[in-house]
Amino acid sequence: MPGFFQNGLTDLLEPVNGYLIVVPKMITMLSVSISITQYPMISTFLACGVMLVVFYIVATAPIHIHGGILLAAACLLLPSNPEVFGLPLYSFWWTSILLFVVVFWNANQNDWILRAVIIIMASLSSPVCIATLPLLWVRVCFLRKNPREISLTLLATSCVAIQIWIMIHSNIYVVSQINIASFYLIITKFIGSYAIGNIFPMFRWYFGLFILSLLIVTVLRDLRSPAKWGLAYLLCATILMSISRLSINHLHQAIGSPRYFFFPFIILSWFLLQIALTETSRLLRMGALFILCLSILNAIPVLDRKHDDLNWATHLASCPHFKEYELPVHIDGNIAGTWALKLTKQQCNSLLDKDPFFKPAVTGGFPFRVIRKHPDDRPFEQNDVTVAINKVQPGNEWLGADPQKSHKNGIVVLGSFMDSGAGTGSLTLKMRRGDKLLYRSGLLRSGQFIEVQAPLFRVTTSPVAREWVQLDFSNDLLPDEFSVIFSDRSTDWHEWSAIMLKAD
C-alpha cells in the first residue's frame, strides 16, 4: 500500500521479500482505489474471489490427474493453520496452485489463451514458477510437435527469468541452510504431520514412514505414469522450497509459519487421491483412502483462525487530525503485534476526499496516536515524555508499576500491576494538547480504558502494548487543556496497564 501511494501503478514491478507479487498488489491497488475506509472488506472479498476462481479451475480443468472437484476440495481441507485464506497479501499462494494445474493440462484442448494468462499472472506473483518450469520442458520433450506447447513453455521461461533476475538484484530473498537433519525432519513434519500431527503428534514418524512407503510403492508399480512422477517431483520441490525459505526447525503446521505447508500438503492430497482413484491394488487404495480421511480429522483442530478488530475506520477518521498518523496493519491477526502504515495529514485527506463511502465522523476518533519503536531504533527516553508526575490528580489508585519494574533516569512508572495483573483502579492526569507519555500493557485489554474528558471523544479501549509505546495526545480537536482517566477494570491476571511520567 505505501508503494502504491508513492509510485502508483509502477509499484506492481517492485518486489516484496525479494520477488514479484503482482496479483496481491493488484488486489490492494483496486481495493484502495475504490475505498480506503472499506479496504478491509473489499480486499478480503477480492481475495476470496481469487480463491473461488482457483477452486473452479482446479475442479474443471482438463488435466491428466483424476479427482475433479475432489482436487479442489483438497485445497480447502488442509491439516494446517488457514493462514493464507482470505488475505490479499497471501492470494499469490492460491494463484500458484494453477501452475501445478498447467503442468498436467491436456495439450489437445484449445484453451491456450487461458493457460497463457495463468502462466503470466501466477509466475509473476510467486517463485513457485521456478519449480514448475522443469516439468513444462519435460512436456515439450513429449509434445515437441505441438507449437502451442512450445510457445507456452517459452512464455513460462521468460516469466521465470524475470523472477530470478528480480530475486538476484533485490538482495532481499533469503535462503535458509539445509542439512542432513532437515531430511529426517521432513518425514515427521511434512509427511507424518499431514495425517496426524494435530491430534497425535507422537506418532508422526510412524505415519510419515507409512505414507512415504505408500507413495514409493505406487510410483514403482507404475513407472510409466507421468502424473505420478510429476506429483512426486512437485512434492519434493515444494518441500525443498519451504525449508530453503525458513529453517525446518522453526516450521509447524499449526503455529510456526503454517503457510509453508500449504503447497506440500496440497500435492500430497492430490497424490493420495490418484492412488485412491486409479490404483489397481485394493490394499494401496484403502491405505490412501485411510490417510485422506485421517487428514480431514487432523484438519479439524486448525480449521479456524481469528483476527482481532483493529478499528480501521476509526483510525482513518482520526488520521486527518494529526500531522502524521500510523495506521495499524495486521501481521498475524493478533492486535498485540502490528505493522504501522505511516500517512501524513495531507495523504489522509486526499484518500478520504476520493472515498465515496467516507462519512465524516460525529466524534473526534482517537484522541491520541500510538507510536511504536522498531527493535533497531533507539529506545524511548526522558525527552519522549512531556507529562510530569505532578499532573496526577488526587485519588490515584495505580500504586504499582509494570511486571518488569521498568526504570529510567528522570522517569516515574505508575501502573495497576502490584503482585499480579489482578489489580484494578484508575488514574487521572491533567494534560494539554500535544502532550506525550509512555504506555505499556498486558496481552489482554478488555478491561483497560482511556477516557478523555472533552467533547467529541468517547471512552477508548487501551491499545495492546507488549513494549513501551508513546501516546501522543495531539488530535487537533482536543481542547487546550483536558483531563484523561486511565482505568483498569479487570481482575484478570493477564490484564494490567502502566504509564511513564517525568519525575519533575
Buried (B, 14 or more C-beta within 10 A) or exposed (E): BEBBBEEEEEBBEBBBEBBBBBBBBBBBBEBBEBBBBBBBEBBBBBBBEBBEEBBEBBBEBEBEBBBBEBBBBBBEBBBBBBBBBBBBBBBBBBBBBBBBBBBBBEBEEEEBEBBBEBBBBBBBBBBBBBBBBEBBEBBBEEBEEBEBBBEBBEBBBEBBEBBBEBBEEBEEBEEBEBEEEBEEBBBBBBBBBBBBBBBEBEBBBBBBBBBBEBBEBBBEBBEEBBBBBBBBBBBBBBBBBBBBBBBBEEBBBBEBBBBBBBBBBBBBBBBBBBBBBBBEEEEBBEBBBBBBEBBBEBBEEBEEBEBBEBBBBBBBBBBBBBEBBBBBBBEEBEBBEBEBBEBBBEBBEBBBEEBEEBEEBEBBBBBBBBBBBEEEEEEBEBEBBBBBEEBBEEEBBBEBBBBEEBEBEEBBBBBBBBEEBBBBBBBBBBBBBEBBBBBBBBBBBEBBBBBBEBEBBEEBBBBBBEEBBBBBBBBEBBEEEBBBBBBBEBEBBEBBBBBBBBEE
